[in-house]
Amino acid sequence: WSIMKNCIGKELSKIPMPVNFNEPLSMLQRLTEDLEYHELLDRAARCESSLEQLCYVAAFTVSSYSTTVFRTSKPFNPLLGETFELDRLEENGYRSLCEQVSHHPPAAAHHADSKNGWTLRQEIKITSKFRGKYLSIMPLGTIHCVFHSSGNHYTWKKVTTTVHNIIVGKLWIDQSGEIEIVNHKTGDKCILKFVPYSYFSRDVARKVTGEVMDPSGKVHFVLLGTWDEKMDCYKVQLGTGDNGSESRPRAHEAEDNRVLLWKRNPLPKYAENMYYFSELALTLNAPENGTAPTDSRRRPDQRLMENGRWDEANAEKQRLEEKQRLSRKRREAEAARATEDGKAGLSDSHVTPRCPPQALTPLCPPGTPYDPYKPLWFERKKDPVTQELAHVYKGGYWESKEKQDWSLCPDIF
């Protein structure tokens, strides 16, 4: 409480927290967990019909929340330049890379490619507000999924996560809001509704409903389920009702043609003693040879905490954060020097010590010192589909890994 009372109404990413609130994974590893049910995208890639494909993409979207039910500890906030790779090319056909591309606000870029015919990419900025009794976590940013053979390009955003009973009682988590998944090639759309939990409602808890429609708005599939257990879908029979409108299937008819899209994997035995990690989450921090020196697995404070050495972990966390602050000051000073020093062949427009015009950088208010930091494996581009600025993978990581040439990597640990 001595820490919490200073946080009310503030942006939590700016408040240093002791590792005692954490789970031994970083936000980059947490983002990689979105791929636990990657086989839904494999199945979607094989669909002939784009509307059926959209049902599987919707189920995949919902599946990423299934690990959150009991996960009430917070992941480590990655250091700027921290990376996390997951190479499952041989076992599951995909490999994934995340990089922390901005520190204020915290933003992570993620790129996953599968030889089963899909690419998933996202840039997520997390904003959070602590209200005393509960904590709201709002992920900002768009997720893109592209299927190679059809060229179908889907985008969607994440819903708000709320952690309840922060001060008194048992912590519990809820998801609420709406997700609109759009296929930019065909115009098909799916609206998913995450129903907030209500003590007075007779409805099933953690309920999600959805409708898959074509560009004209005609509903072809109805989705039903919960974000912690499973999602079903059934096809809408396009017969017409008495007044000429479409008829929705009656409950017993729906049961007959109901298809199970996704079901949650059971948690491992003794999960309650292991932060309620899934089978995938348990493997993410296992040391691996050949990863980049910036990889989350090499992060010392996280490793100390995982080994139960809390005091050392807290001291190490402070050291790393101080090291990060010093590098930022150094970059700002160099940028300021470069601007003053026009003689060095750098025009003022090339490097600026203040924030560039809003059009270029919507991230920082005008007049704040401009941090000229550039991520290593991602670059900031305007997305042709959504017209948003986002960090997109520019390549090179897996080639560097093959050569074991990490000379470009910053020393962040």
Phi, psi and omega in degrees: 000324180301328177278315188298323187296338178277354188261348190301127178079001184258166175279114191292337184292345182266000183253120180291126181249143174291157184293348181300340178272355192264166163252155187280052172220153177266167179301331179292322178290324179296322180293323179295333179298342175305338185271007183305321182254046181302335183295340175295323178286326175300317181292320179298322182296336181270354182289136175284319185269133181291332179289321176294319179302319181297327177299317181289324177297320179297317179296322178297318179302315181291323186299333183292347179268349189294336182278353189272349189308309184254002187275083186265355176275155183265146176288161175294139175283120186293152174282156179298128181091353177293145180231164170211125179247149172224109183257100179241034185299316183287315184283314189238359175084006180228159169220151192224145177224133173239148174219138174281113190257348179209148182258319175232109356285154180297128179219138180236139176253144186222136178221126177229136180238140179234139177283000174270013167102025178213157174230134178239132176217149180203153168233121185242125170252133181257124169245145182219150177228132178258122186253011181100288180277327183222164181238127178256133179242117182246107176280128177252147179126160186251141176257133180244137173227123183241132176261127192294316188287320183268340185076008177296130185237111182255144172226152174199170177237164182271160179268175180279135176255134179238129175257118184262162177061046182298320186268309186235143176093182182276132179295137172216155190242142177225152175242138178211151178129191184236142175240131175249116178259125184241135170266108188287344180278318186256340185088000176296156186214149172227129176253121178252133178245122175264112186277122180296146182292136175228131181299330186268352184280144176271355182293160176294142181288152176061035186285141174231132174236155181205158176226132177256121184231156177276178184301336181277354179095003179284129184278128180253327179225145174246134181251145183210138177167200178228152184282355179250356185231298185196162175230134175245163171218152170222150184280137177277124177287126187273033171289168179250148179280185184302322185263020176086356180274164178296144176262134175277147180295142175285163187308312185290327177292319181300320181302321183295320183251030179280132181243132177280120180269317187209143175223139184291140174289140179295150178287151179295163179298142181063027181303327183297339177266001183232046177058020182058034178290146173280173178304319181294312183302325181296335183270345193293329183260007179295130182302141181225143179281148170086356179284164182298153178296345180267004186291142182304332181297338184265003185287117191293320183292324179294320181293318179297319180295319179299327180273007174080014181262075192297313184296316179297321181297317180295320179294319181295321180299317178298318180299315182296319181292323178294318179299320180295319179297319181296318180296323180296315179300320180297316180297317181297319181295319180295320180295319180295319180296317183298324181289316180294328186268068181300337183291340182287005177088006178256122177285160181302329184286345185282314179228128181237139180281342178254167180301135175295174181306151183308324184303325182278317186230093179283004188278329186233144182295152183300144176091349179278152179302138183271126178268111186282023182298136176237128177298161185273316189252353181235151175229151185276123184221161174273127181283126183295335183276312185261351183063018178263153172277129180208158178276124183241141181300130181255000177094171174105336186295309186290331177293318178296324181294319181298318180278349188055040177252098182252027186298337182280343188289135176287158178268097185256341182261000000 
